[in-house]
């Protein structure tokens, strides 16, 4: 059972198997709606300074002994409910990379885009409408329409875009994936 849990906690293959990410300079990373933090922790392990944001940090897996020179205290942990209007706006032009996985709150698209520094990256992966045919989420509020994610970042340089079946171990889901670079000017 422990082995299965470790596999589920591994960072997304969209991050771990991507050459663009391998060439990323050290910088500031935002893991938005971070959940267990698996993706942000992967970057923290590589030496990046990570800001974790979620409405609860109860599921965040902060290692007691980091695998690299970074320490849990080097990072920022913000308990913000991004949907109820109580959270402050994301700081503009702050992050070299913004990560969003399995989360969709459309009113945040403009804040997310503004939070990325010019020349910085966004990595976004979440569910598309076809997901409702096989499981959760089913609510259209949490499901992207066809090409919706790509069109939200249409003025950015798209380095990777995909919509369709994604396998995570034995689990099938339908998702959109985007890696895009914000224009420098």
C-alpha positions in Angstrom: 0.0 0.0 0.0 2.9 2.4 0.8 4.3 1.9 -2.7 1.0 2.8 -4.3 0.8 6.0 -2.2 4.3 7.0 -3.2 3.4 6.6 -6.9 0.4 8.8 -6.5 2.5 11.5 -4.8 5.0 11.7 -7.7 5.0 14.9 -9.7 3.1 15.0 -12.9 4.7 13.4 -15.9 4.0 16.7 -17.7 6.7 18.2 -15.5 9.1 15.3 -15.0 9.3 14.3 -18.6 9.6 17.7 -20.3 12.8 19.1 -21.8 11.6 22.7 -21.4 11.3 22.2 -17.6 14.8 20.5 -17.5 16.3 23.7 -18.9 14.5 26.1 -16.5 16.8 28.4 -14.5 16.3 28.6 -10.7 13.5 30.9 -9.8 10.2 31.6 -8.0 7.5 29.0 -8.5 3.8 29.3 -7.6 1.9 26.0 -7.0 -1.7 27.3 -7.1 -4.3 25.1 -5.4 -1.4 22.9 -4.5 -3.2 20.1 -2.6 -0.5 17.7 -1.5 2.1 19.9 -3.1 3.5 17.1 -5.2 4.4 19.3 -8.2 5.7 22.3 -6.2 7.8 20.0 -4.0 9.4 18.6 -7.2 10.6 22.1 -8.0 11.6 22.8 -4.4 13.7 19.6 -4.5 15.5 21.1 -7.6 16.3 24.3 -5.6 13.5 26.6 -6.7 11.7 28.9 -4.2 8.1 27.8 -4.1 5.0 29.5 -2.9 2.2 27.0 -2.1 -1.3 28.3 -2.1 -4.4 26.3 -1.1 -7.5 26.7 1.1 -6.0 24.2 3.5 -2.4 23.1 4.0 -3.6 19.9 5.8 -2.8 17.7 2.7 0.6 19.3 2.0 3.4 16.8 2.2 6.3 18.9 3.5 9.3 16.6 3.8 10.9 16.5 7.3 14.3 16.2 5.6 14.5 17.8 2.2 16.4 15.9 -0.5 18.3 19.0 -1.6 19.7 22.2 -0.1 16.2 23.7 0.1 14.4 23.7 3.5 10.7 23.9 4.1 11.3 27.4 5.7 12.7 28.6 2.3 9.2 28.5 0.9 6.0 30.3 1.4 2.8 28.6 2.5 -0.4 30.6 2.0 -3.8 29.3 3.2 -6.1 31.2 0.9 -9.6 30.4 -0.4 -9.2 31.5 -3.9 -12.9 31.3 -4.7 -14.7 33.1 -1.9 -13.3 36.6 -2.5 -11.3 36.7 0.7 -7.9 36.1 -0.8 -5.7 39.0 -2.0 -4.9 39.2 -5.7 -1.9 37.4 -6.8 1.1 39.7 -7.1 1.8 40.7 -10.7 5.1 39.7 -12.5 6.3 37.8 -9.5 6.8 34.2 -10.6 9.1 32.6 -13.1 6.7 29.6 -13.3 3.1 29.1 -12.2 1.7 25.5 -11.8 -2.0 24.7 -11.8 -3.1 21.1 -11.7 -6.6 19.6 -11.4 -8.1 23.0 -10.5 -10.3 25.4 -12.5 -11.7 28.7 -11.3 -12.2 30.7 -14.4 -12.2 34.1 -12.7 -8.5 33.5 -11.8 -7.3 33.2 -15.3 -6.3 36.9 -15.6 -4.6 36.9 -12.2 -2.7 33.8 -13.1 -1.5 35.3 -16.3 -0.5 38.6 -14.6 1.4 36.7 -11.9 3.9 35.2 -14.4 6.9 37.4 -15.1 7.5 38.4 -18.7 9.3 35.4 -20.3 8.1 33.1 -17.5 6.1 29.9 -17.9 2.7 28.5 -17.0 2.1 24.8 -16.7 -1.6 24.1 -16.5 -3.3 20.7 -16.5 -6.9 20.1 -15.6 -10.1 18.2 -16.7 -12.0 18.7 -19.9 -15.7 18.1 -20.5 -15.3 14.5 -21.6 -14.2 13.7 -18.0 -17.8 13.8 -16.9 -18.5 10.7 -19.0 -16.1 8.5 -16.9 -16.0 10.1 -13.4 -15.5 13.2 -11.3 -15.6 16.1 -11.7 -18.9 16.2 -13.5 -19.9 19.8 -12.8 -19.3 21.9 -16.0 -18.0 24.7 -13.7 -14.9 22.5 -13.2 -14.5 21.2 -16.7 -12.7 23.0 -19.6 -14.5 23.4 -22.9 -12.6 22.3 -26.1 -9.5 24.6 -26.6 -10.6 26.9 -23.7 -7.3 26.7 -21.9 -5.3 27.4 -25.1 -7.5 30.3 -26.0 -7.1 31.8 -22.5 -3.3 32.1 -23.2 -3.6 32.7 -27.0 -1.1 35.5 -26.9 1.6 33.4 -25.2 4.1 31.2 -27.0 2.6 27.7 -26.6 5.4 25.1 -26.1 3.0 22.2 -25.4 -0.7 21.7 -25.8 -2.8 18.5 -25.5 -6.4 17.5 -24.9 -7.4 13.9 -24.4 -6.8 10.8 -22.4 -4.2 11.0 -19.7 -3.1 7.8 -17.9 -1.7 8.1 -14.3 -0.8 4.6 -13.4 -4.0 2.7 -13.9 -6.2 5.8 -13.7 -7.6 7.2 -16.9 -8.8 10.8 -17.1 -9.5 13.4 -19.8 -7.5 16.6 -19.5 -6.1 19.6 -21.2 -2.4 20.3 -20.8 -0.7 23.6 -21.5 2.9 24.8 -21.2 3.3 28.3 -22.4 5.7 31.2 -22.2 4.5 34.7 -21.4 5.6 37.3 -24.0 8.7 39.3 -22.8 7.2 42.6 -23.6 
